[in-house]
């Protein structure tokens, strides 16, 4: 076998990015709002100077990526990329590429840390207040399901407080991929008699760090959150490698927004 030794998936992705027809379609889509209907295939083919057969092939490709939605008898519409759709693509791609959940857990920690930094920098009292409400919900929780619900809502509030659409989008996509792993992690955490107090303390720490307006304190609170969960594990071999080993720890030194 010859070639560059690159994986087939990499070659395919590069081919899509370098394809002139796909690039032309991308430019058209960028000029349109989600929900807008694309011009007819005949008009698009004339505009891009390509055959309708070649155009139809690229339309199908972009539809598979979740960028377009075809409605029989109506036309093809631009749509915002759905985090759930990206989560499905990530999950399939992980299996095909040999990626494991611990690697994605580390990415999730990095996203949460950056979200805390940006939330502290933005300092929106209303959005930060939503985080505080979820801490209070944890304090009131009597059932494990209520505690879990407040946990999920808290982290959503943290990302919303960052006011960074990219962080929010990718956090939702990763949550979709990691959903079962995170649910299992929470189930095992319930073995600890200090589960609720740990949840309240660590999440309140993140809230206070963000509320302080200090990027460094907010990031340190996120690190303390994950560190506390790592140390609370009864059997470290049951947890993803990044949590058991502490590979997610941030480098020393101040954090800049």
C-alpha angles and dihedrals in degrees: 000000000000134000133088096306092243118145115261090242091057092050091049093050092048089049092054093049092048096044109113094211092052090046090052092050090048090055090051092049092049089059092056135075122237108272094032118129119239119235115264119285090249092053093045092048091052092045093051095037095235138119119270089238092058091043092051090053091056092045089056090049094052090045089055089052089055096245095112134037123202120211115195111241093006110062143246120311134199113238135185112254109261116227089218090055090050089048090056091048090048092050093051091043092050092058092045094047099041094244117153135213095251089063091053092045088059090052090051091053090051092051092050092049092051091045090055091049093051094042090054090048094048092045098192103175094204095052092043088049089062088060091052091051091057091051087054089049088055090052091052096042115119099171127057090236091058091051091050092048092052090047092056092044092050094056091046088052090050092055092044089052089057088064087209110134093199093053090047093048097048093042089058092046092051091045087058092053094043097039097108093041092051092047090052090047091053091048090056092046089061088071087075114089087213094054097117096042090048091051093049095044098048096043092045087052091056091047092051092046092053093042090054090066091229114128090200094052092045093051092046090052091055090050090049090050094056093038091055091051091049092052092046094060113115095201112024093193088069093063133078112275096247092058096042094049098038091235089147094068113127121236118265120262138062121315120232120209 
